[in-house]
Amino acid sequence: MVRNDRWIARMALERGLIRPFSGRVAGPSIASYGLQPAGYDARLDPRILVLNDALIAGKTLDPLDPDQRMFTVKIADPHYDIPPHTFVEGMTVERFKIPRTCIARGVGKTVYAAHGVSLNIASINPGWEGRLRLHIANTSSVSVRIYGAQGIVHLQFEEIESPDMSYDELRETRFQGQDKL
């Protein structure tokens, strides 16, 4: 069952599901964020990683052996323009603490998807804690602007039967407790 706004707000305030937690923030010049009727819109931390074109030429990105020198830190304050057919990595402003009886799923906000931005995150397992790592791709043939400290990903929280194990009990996880890019 997908959890509603009352459950999300209660879990955020009583159990630290989302920190910092925000009611809905919206306006004509804002990519909305905060509490939604059946989910939560998380914000993009302004600190993002961008591929360093000078270092990447002729190289292969290896997810099992990442070379952080291939990335440059940029600040999306108030925005950053992603060049055509490239991607950036970011994190949410919010930190999450997923209960053992819950899983979260995220999708990119429509305001960005309508302009060719594809956002990819993995399902968020029971017991996972940290800030979400976001992979933001510009699939269009023109630059697309993203905004730091504004909404970028919509999360839904689903109730599940309590699993035999949770993410915080697994050994050698890469993403438990992540707070930095």
Protein Blocks (a to p, Z undefined) as FASTA:
>chain_A
ZZdfklmmmmmmmnomaacdddddddfkbccedjdfkbcdddddfbdcdddfklmgopac
dfklccfklpccddddfbdcddehiacddddfbdcdddfkbccdddddfklmmnopacdd
ddddehiacddddddddfbfbdcdddehiafbdcddddddddfbdfklpghifkgoiabZ
Z
